[in-house]
Amino acid sequence: MALLVIAGALLLSIVVFRFVTPPITPVMLADKLRGATLKRHWVPLDKISPNLRLAVVASEDGRFCAHWGVDWAAVKDAVEAAHSLKGVRGASTISMQTAKNLYLWNERSYVRKALEVPFAYLMTAIWPKRRMMEVYLNIAQWGPGLYGAEAASRYYFRKPASALTRREAVLLAAALPNPRLRNPAKPSRRMLLVANAVEGRMPYMVKRAQCVLKP
């Protein structure tokens, strides 16, 4: 009975968060409990530069507009890369990362990954793609206590997220996999290599990213 109540409450929250700004996330709460001062400022998707939307698709999830929450082709590629000893490749979609940031925790585990999948499917079924991107870019972590594109843009580049240049957007996107160590304003050599690779993919991603680029 308790599990049914929890499941119902979670489903209701997904419906509510399609329209309402999430007040706080477990990741933010954990940061706050560690003594961090939270810096965040929610803005609608139209107030976030298309450069950043495109850079995030190019960096994080090239099939974002096409899949239904989980990109099983990327999962297959990640497994094959691991088996061939070519290195571990990520297979988390933007939907899965939004689910993790909104409902789960940062520490990697098989339990968390298993929970991300049903959350991602449910959220994709209930939310439009633009809403998914809007929530993701507003709750993603860009540093200790730093959440959302608007706060990150003002902190690192002293400008609103709507004014981000292509290069600034690429540097913010390149920081997402490890926001506690990667500084978009002072990128390391390795981070610059990642940013250059993302920027090189962006022209090919324009057609694939139309679900979040069109008004």
BELRATA-V813732 format. One record per residue. N is the residue number from 0. RES is the residue in one small letter. PHI is phi in whole degrees, -180 to 180 (none if undefined). PSI is psi in whole degrees, 0 to 359 (NA if undefined). OMEGA is omega in whole degrees, 0 to 359 (none if undefined). Layout:
BEGIN
n=N res=RES phi=PHI psi=PSI omega=OMEGA
n=N res=RES phi=PHI psi=PSI omega=OMEGA
END
This chain:
BEGIN
n=0 res=m phi=none psi=315 omega=180
n=1 res=a phi=-61 psi=320 omega=179
n=2 res=l phi=-65 psi=323 omega=178
n=3 res=l phi=-66 psi=321 omega=178
n=4 res=v phi=-65 psi=316 omega=179
n=5 res=i phi=-63 psi=315 omega=180
n=6 res=a phi=-62 psi=319 omega=179
n=7 res=g phi=-65 psi=319 omega=180
n=8 res=a phi=-66 psi=320 omega=179
n=9 res=l phi=-66 psi=317 omega=178
n=10 res=l phi=-63 psi=318 omega=178
n=11 res=l phi=-62 psi=320 omega=180
n=12 res=s phi=-64 psi=323 omega=178
n=13 res=i phi=-62 psi=318 omega=178
n=14 res=v phi=-64 psi=314 omega=181
n=15 res=v phi=-63 psi=318 omega=184
n=16 res=f phi=-73 psi=353 omega=171
n=17 res=r phi=-65 psi=332 omega=185
n=18 res=f phi=-118 psi=336 omega=188
n=19 res=v phi=-113 psi=141 omega=178
n=20 res=t phi=-66 psi=124 omega=176
n=21 res=p phi=-61 psi=129 omega=185
n=22 res=p phi=-69 psi=322 omega=180
n=23 res=i phi=-163 psi=160 omega=179
n=24 res=t phi=-122 psi=161 omega=177
n=25 res=p phi=-57 psi=324 omega=179
n=26 res=v phi=-65 psi=316 omega=178
n=27 res=m phi=-64 psi=317 omega=181
n=28 res=l phi=-62 psi=319 omega=178
n=29 res=a phi=-63 psi=319 omega=177
n=30 res=d phi=-62 psi=316 omega=181
n=31 res=k phi=-64 psi=320 omega=179
n=32 res=l phi=-67 psi=336 omega=176
n=33 res=r phi=-82 psi=359 omega=177
n=34 res=g phi=101 psi=3 omega=181
n=35 res=a phi=-75 psi=148 omega=172
n=36 res=t phi=-92 psi=120 omega=185
n=37 res=l phi=-75 psi=131 omega=175
n=38 res=k phi=-116 psi=115 omega=180
n=39 res=r phi=-157 psi=149 omega=178
n=40 res=h phi=-152 psi=107 omega=184
n=41 res=w phi=-71 psi=134 omega=175
n=42 res=v phi=-135 psi=150 omega=177
n=43 res=p phi=-66 psi=160 omega=184
n=44 res=l phi=-58 psi=324 omega=181
n=45 res=d phi=-65 psi=344 omega=178
n=46 res=k phi=-95 psi=9 omega=176
n=47 res=i phi=-113 psi=127 omega=185
n=48 res=s phi=-52 psi=135 omega=173
n=49 res=p phi=-56 psi=334 omega=177
n=50 res=n phi=-59 psi=318 omega=181
n=51 res=l phi=-73 psi=320 omega=178
n=52 res=r phi=-59 psi=314 omega=181
n=53 res=l phi=-68 psi=319 omega=180
n=54 res=a phi=-63 psi=322 omega=180
n=55 res=v phi=-68 psi=320 omega=176
n=56 res=v phi=-63 psi=314 omega=181
n=57 res=a phi=-64 psi=326 omega=183
n=58 res=s phi=-86 psi=319 omega=193
n=59 res=e phi=-104 psi=327 omega=192
n=60 res=d phi=-165 psi=83 omega=185
n=61 res=g phi=-65 psi=340 omega=180
n=62 res=r phi=-105 psi=20 omega=186
n=63 res=f phi=-51 psi=316 omega=184
n=64 res=c phi=-74 psi=344 omega=186
n=65 res=a phi=-101 psi=328 omega=186
n=66 res=h phi=-89 psi=172 omega=183
n=67 res=w phi=-109 psi=35 omega=176
n=68 res=g phi=121 psi=323 omega=180
n=69 res=v phi=-129 psi=132 omega=179
n=70 res=d phi=-99 psi=92 omega=185
n=71 res=w phi=-68 psi=336 omega=175
n=72 res=a phi=-66 psi=321 omega=177
n=73 res=a phi=-68 psi=324 omega=177
n=74 res=v phi=-62 psi=315 omega=179
n=75 res=k phi=-61 psi=316 omega=179
n=76 res=d phi=-63 psi=321 omega=180
n=77 res=a phi=-65 psi=319 omega=179
n=78 res=v phi=-65 psi=316 omega=180
n=79 res=e phi=-64 psi=321 omega=179
n=80 res=a phi=-64 psi=321 omega=179
n=81 res=a phi=-67 psi=318 omega=181
n=82 res=h phi=-68 psi=329 omega=182
n=83 res=s phi=-89 psi=3 omega=179
n=84 res=l phi=63 psi=29 omega=177
n=85 res=k phi=-88 psi=2 omega=181
n=86 res=g phi=109 psi=158 omega=181
n=87 res=v phi=-82 psi=130 omega=178
n=88 res=r phi=-111 psi=144 omega=179
n=89 res=g phi=-77 psi=149 omega=178
n=90 res=a phi=-130 psi=10 omega=180
n=91 res=s phi=-76 psi=129 omega=176
n=92 res=t phi=-84 psi=171 omega=175
n=93 res=i phi=-62 psi=324 omega=178
n=94 res=s phi=-63 psi=316 omega=179
n=95 res=m phi=-66 psi=321 omega=179
n=96 res=q phi=-69 psi=324 omega=176
n=97 res=t phi=-65 psi=317 omega=177
n=98 res=a phi=-61 psi=316 omega=179
n=99 res=k phi=-63 psi=313 omega=182
n=100 res=n phi=-68 psi=327 omega=185
n=101 res=l phi=-86 psi=327 omega=188
n=102 res=y phi=-125 psi=341 omega=191
n=103 res=l phi=-117 psi=220 omega=187
n=104 res=w phi=-142 psi=168 omega=185
n=105 res=n phi=-81 psi=324 omega=185
n=106 res=e phi=-61 psi=131 omega=183
n=107 res=r phi=-73 psi=139 omega=175
n=108 res=s phi=-165 psi=159 omega=177
n=109 res=y phi=-67 psi=329 omega=179
n=110 res=v phi=-64 psi=313 omega=180
n=111 res=r phi=-62 psi=316 omega=180
n=112 res=k phi=-62 psi=320 omega=180
n=113 res=a phi=-65 psi=326 omega=180
n=114 res=l phi=-77 psi=330 omega=181
n=115 res=e phi=-60 psi=323 omega=186
n=116 res=v phi=-63 psi=305 omega=179
n=117 res=p phi=-64 psi=324 omega=176
n=118 res=f phi=-61 psi=315 omega=181
n=119 res=a phi=-63 psi=318 omega=178
n=120 res=y phi=-64 psi=314 omega=181
n=121 res=l phi=-63 psi=314 omega=181
n=122 res=m phi=-64 psi=320 omega=179
n=123 res=t phi=-67 psi=326 omega=179
n=124 res=a phi=-70 psi=331 omega=186
n=125 res=i phi=-101 psi=327 omega=183
n=126 res=w phi=-100 psi=143 omega=167
n=127 res=p phi=-68 psi=161 omega=181
n=128 res=k phi=-62 psi=323 omega=180
n=129 res=r phi=-63 psi=321 omega=178
n=130 res=r phi=-67 psi=322 omega=178
n=131 res=m phi=-60 psi=313 omega=180
n=132 res=m phi=-66 psi=321 omega=180
n=133 res=e phi=-61 psi=312 omega=180
n=134 res=v phi=-65 psi=315 omega=181
n=135 res=y phi=-57 psi=311 omega=184
n=136 res=l phi=-72 psi=345 omega=179
n=137 res=n phi=-95 psi=343 omega=180
n=138 res=i phi=-117 psi=354 omega=178
n=139 res=a phi=-62 psi=144 omega=180
n=140 res=q phi=-89 psi=134 omega=178
n=141 res=w phi=-123 psi=18 omega=179
n=142 res=g phi=156 psi=170 omega=179
n=143 res=p phi=-57 psi=116 omega=180
n=144 res=g phi=75 psi=4 omega=185
n=145 res=l phi=-108 psi=116 omega=186
n=146 res=y phi=-132 psi=135 omega=174
n=147 res=g phi=92 psi=152 omega=184
n=148 res=a phi=-64 psi=323 omega=182
n=149 res=e phi=-66 psi=311 omega=179
n=150 res=a phi=-63 psi=319 omega=181
n=151 res=a phi=-66 psi=317 omega=181
n=152 res=s phi=-63 psi=317 omega=180
n=153 res=r phi=-69 psi=324 omega=182
n=154 res=y phi=-72 psi=313 omega=186
n=155 res=y phi=-88 psi=327 omega=188
n=156 res=f phi=-123 psi=1 omega=176
n=157 res=r phi=58 psi=41 omega=178
n=158 res=k phi=-154 psi=160 omega=177
n=159 res=p phi=-70 psi=159 omega=181
n=160 res=a phi=-63 psi=335 omega=180
n=161 res=s phi=-68 psi=339 omega=185
n=162 res=a phi=-103 psi=8 omega=182
n=163 res=l phi=-62 psi=133 omega=174
n=164 res=t phi=-77 psi=171 omega=179
n=165 res=r phi=-60 psi=315 omega=182
n=166 res=r phi=-67 psi=318 omega=178
n=167 res=e phi=-62 psi=319 omega=179
n=168 res=a phi=-63 psi=318 omega=180
n=169 res=v phi=-63 psi=319 omega=180
n=170 res=l phi=-67 psi=322 omega=176
n=171 res=l phi=-65 psi=318 omega=179
n=172 res=a phi=-64 psi=321 omega=181
n=173 res=a phi=-67 psi=338 omega=180
n=174 res=a phi=-81 psi=340 omega=188
n=175 res=l phi=-58 psi=320 omega=181
n=176 res=p phi=-63 psi=336 omega=181
n=177 res=n phi=-149 psi=69 omega=189
n=178 res=p phi=-68 psi=340 omega=180
n=179 res=r phi=-77 psi=340 omega=182
n=180 res=l phi=-114 psi=338 omega=183
n=181 res=r phi=-98 psi=125 omega=181
n=182 res=n phi=-109 psi=112 omega=182
n=183 res=p phi=-61 psi=332 omega=180
n=184 res=a phi=-81 psi=338 omega=179
n=185 res=k phi=-134 psi=68 omega=186
n=186 res=p phi=-70 psi=141 omega=174
n=187 res=s phi=-76 psi=173 omega=179
n=188 res=r phi=-62 psi=318 omega=179
n=189 res=r phi=-64 psi=319 omega=179
n=190 res=m phi=-65 psi=324 omega=178
n=191 res=l phi=-65 psi=323 omega=177
n=192 res=l phi=-64 psi=318 omega=177
n=193 res=v phi=-63 psi=314 omega=181
n=194 res=a phi=-61 psi=319 omega=179
n=195 res=n phi=-64 psi=321 omega=179
n=196 res=a phi=-65 psi=318 omega=178
n=197 res=v phi=-63 psi=314 omega=181
n=198 res=e phi=-62 psi=325 omega=178
n=199 res=g phi=-67 psi=331 omega=180
n=200 res=r phi=-82 psi=340 omega=189
n=201 res=m phi=-58 psi=316 omega=180
n=202 res=p phi=-59 psi=328 omega=181
n=203 res=y phi=-80 psi=348 omega=183
n=204 res=m phi=-97 psi=354 omega=185
n=205 res=v phi=-58 psi=312 omega=180
n=206 res=k phi=-66 psi=323 omega=181
n=207 res=r phi=-70 psi=337 omega=186
n=208 res=a phi=-102 psi=16 omega=185
n=209 res=q phi=-62 psi=334 omega=181
n=210 res=c phi=-65 psi=339 omega=178
n=211 res=v phi=-115 psi=354 omega=179
n=212 res=l phi=-94 psi=327 omega=178
n=213 res=k phi=-73 psi=148 omega=177
n=214 res=p phi=-61 psi=NA omega=none
END
